[in-house]
Amino acid sequence: MTRGIMFLVAATVLWSGNYICGRYLAGEISPVMLNTIRWGISTVFLFILLFMTKRKIRLFRNWKEFLITGFYGMFAFSALNYLSLNFIHASVAGMFSAFSPVAILLFTPLVLKEKVPALARAGTVISAAGVIILFLGKSRDPLEGSFFGGFFMLLACLAWGLYTVYGKKYGTNIDPLTMTAGAAFYGTVLSAVFTIGTGSFYVPELSPSAWLAVLYASTLASVGAFFFWNFGVNISGAGRSAPFINLLPVWTVLLGMILLNEKVTLMTWTGGIITISGAVLASMAKETDRELKKNLSETL
């Protein structure tokens, strides 16, 4: 059990590092170009893993499933994350990310036609109130009080909710690794097309440390975190693993303060704590272990 918890914690730490890298690279490279490079490299690694495990991906037969999940998860969610980090600190983005599990609950009855428990609905309301406080939070630092950064981050959370529920919908016939690899491929294509269309298909001269940040986001924050999380879920069980996803904003805030010397205002702390509390309350809603495992295995 302890080993499983270590894997789960490690996965959330690796995911939080993606926000740090995105903030560190803000202004150095366009968000969509960064997203294209990230998922392009990740796709190569995922395809190698598919080959090693002798799995067939069937990119064209399952194009609809891969295109939809790739659009919401690898293109919209990821690009919007990087875009928001051009306007707000990583620590503030981490606070907003706590709304992601709640976004899943919002789209569950619409896409999956499943009822959301009353406790989960209550957690959704509390978390939404926290997000409103985050929007109202202002400071002398223009980054921390940016409306656009919060708006893009909120859109990213909604995109994550759609990615997860569609991943759960299609996950009955496609295993998580294959689904992630297929979505990564189509997400990379969409991101590349958008990058070319907007004239952002340009890789500037980056410093060695900047390239390390890009490599981290493409490997440890993507493929590495995926496997750590799934190992942890397999050992600890889906029911016990669910609340650990709420550690993501906590690590993001801490790393932002330590590595990027970011400062968080009292208003931001208040909104973040309320948002996280609502997400934790929502995750306490009863769900079968089998359903949770399908849901959590789609996390990346």
N, C-alpha and C positions, 0 to 999 in steps of 0.2 A: 504493500500500500504506500509506504514512504517513497519508494522508487517511482511509483506512478505520479505522486504529487510533485516530485522533483521534475519530471518530464513536463507536467502541465505548467508549472511555474516558469521553467526554461522557455517554453513556447511563447508565453505571454511577454517575457522579457525580450525575446527576439523580435516579436511583432512590434513592440513599443519602439525598438530601435529603428524601425522603418520611419517613424515620425521624426526622430532625431536626424536621420539621414536626409529626409525631405526638407527639413528646416535648414540644415547645414548647406544643402545644395541650392536653396532658394536664391535666385538671381544669377546663379552660375550656369544653369541649363534650364530650358523651358520645361514646364511640368509634363507636357505630352511627350516630349522627346525623352525625358527621364523615364516616363512610364513605358515607352516603346522599348527602350534599352533593357529596362528591368525585366519585363515579361518576355522579351526576346531571349535573353539569357536563361531565364527560368524555364521557358518552353524546351530549350535544348536539354537541360538537366532532366526535366520530367519525361521527355521522350526516351532518354537513355535509360531511365528507371523502368519505363514500360517495356523496353526491349529486354532488359535484364530479367524482368519478371515474366517475360513471354506473354504479354497481353496485347491484344489487338485493339487499336483505338477507333477505327472506322470513322475517320474524319468527315467523310461525305454522307455516309448513311445516317449518322447522328448529327448532321449539321445544324438542325434546328435547336436541339438541346444545347450544343456547344456554343452556338451563336448567341443565344439568349443569356446563358450564364456568363459567357465571355464578355458580353456587352455590359451587363450590370456589375459584374465582379471585377474583372481585370481591366476593363476600360473605364467605365464611369466611376466606380468607387475609388479605384487607385488614382486615376488622373485628378479627380476632384480633391482627393486628399492632398496631393502634391500642390495643386493650385491654391488650396486654402492656406498651406504653409508659406506661401508668398506674402500672406497678409497677417497671419497670427503666429504666435509662438507655438512650439511643439507641445508645451505643457497645456496650453489652452485648447489646442486641437485634441489632446488626449482627454480632456474633460468632456468635450463634445462627443468623442467616440463612445462614451458610455451610453449614448442613446441608441447605438447600433442594435443591441439585443431587443430593445423596445420596438425598433422599426420592424423587426422580424414579426413581432406580435401584431403589428398594425396590418401587415399584408397576409398573414396566415389565413384569416377567414375569407379574404378576397380571392386568393390564388388556390389555396388548398381546401377551402370550404370546411375548415375545422373551427370548432368553437374555442374561444379563448377564455380560460378560467377567470372567475371574478377577481382573484388575487392578482393575476397578471394584468388585468385591466386597471386595477388600482395602482399597481406599480408603474404602468404606462402614464397615468395622469401625473403621478409624482415626478417621474423622470422628465416629462414634458415641461413641468413647472420649473425644474432645474435648468432646462435648456433656455427658457425665457429669461431666467436670472442671468445666465451666461451672456445672452444677447444684451442685457441691460448693463452688464458690468463694463465700467469705463475706468481708464487710468490715464496717467500722463503719457504713458508709452502708447503711441498711436497703433502699434501692432496689436497690443492686447485688447484694445477696444474696437477693433475693426469689424464693421458689420459684414463686409464682403467675405472675410475669412470664415466667420461663423456660418454665414449663409451657405457657402460652398461646402463646409464641413457637414452641415445638416443634410444637404443634398447627397453627400457621400454616404451618410448613415442610411438614408432611405434607399440608395442604390444597393447597399449591403443587405438590407432587409429583403429586397427583391431577389438578389442573387441567392440568398440562403433558402428562401421558400421555393424558388424554382429549382434549386439544386436538390432540395428534398423531394420535390415532385418528380423529377427525372431520375433521382437516385435509386428508384426501385429496380431499374434495369441496367444502370451503369454504376460500376464501383467508384469510390471516391477518387482514387488515383487517376483513373482514366478520365473521369469527369473534369478533374482539375487540369489535366494535361490538355484535353480538348478545348476547354474554356480558355486556357492560357494561349493556345495557338490562335484562336479566333479573336481573343482580346488584343493580342499583339498586332494582328492584321488590321483591326479597326483603329487601334492607336496609331499605327504607321500611316494609314490612309489619312487620318485626321491631321497628323503632323505634317504630311506633305501638303495637304489642302490648305493649311493655315500658314504655310511657309516657314514652319518651325523645324524643318528637317535639317538641323545643323548641329553638329557636335563641337562645342567650343573647346579650346585648350584648357583642360582641367588639370589641377594639381594632383600629385600622387594620392594625397589624402582624400580628394574629391572622388577619384576613381575607386578608392577603397570603399567609400560610402555607397557608390553605385553598385559595386560588387556585393557588398553586404546586403543591400536591398534586393538584389537579384538571386541570392543564394540562401543565406541564413534567415533572412526575414520572410522568405517565400517557401522554398522547398524544405529547409531545415526545420522551421517552425511547424510546418505541416506534419512532418513525421514525428516530432517531439509530442505534438498535441495528440496525434492518433495513438502513439505508444502509451501515453498517459491515460487516455480514455479506455484503451484495451485492458490496462492493468487495474485502474481504479473504478471503472464502471462509469457509464454515461451520467447517471444520476448524481454521483459525487463530483464529477468533473465540471458540470455546468456552471456552478458559481465562480470557478476560477477564471473564466473569461473576463470577469469584472476587475481582475487585477491589471488588465491592459492600461486603462487610464492612469492607474496609480503609478505603475512603472514609468509611463511616459512623462508624467509630471516630475517624478524624482530624477530621471535621466536628463530632462530638460533643464532642471535647476543645477544639476551637477556638471553636465558636459557643456551646456550652452550658456550657463550663468543666467538663466531666466528667473524673473521674479513674478510671483503670482499674487494678485491683489486679494483682499478679503472677500470682495464680491464674487470673484472667480472661484475661490475656494468654496464659498457657500453654494453657488450654482452647481459646481462640480460634485460636491458631496451629495446634494439632493438628487442630482441626475443618477449618480452611481447607486444611491440608496434605492431609488425607484427601480433600477435595473435588477438589483439584488432581490428585491421583493418580488418582482415579476418572475425571476428565475426560480423562486421557491414554489411556484404553482406546480401542482402535481401533473406529471406526464410520465408515460410508460418509459422504461429504460430503453426499449427498442426504438421508440420515436425519438428520444433524446439522442441516441447514438447516431441515427440518420442525420439529425440536425447538426450535431457537433462535428461529424466527420466532414462536413462541407466547409468548415471554417478554414480560412487561409489568410 
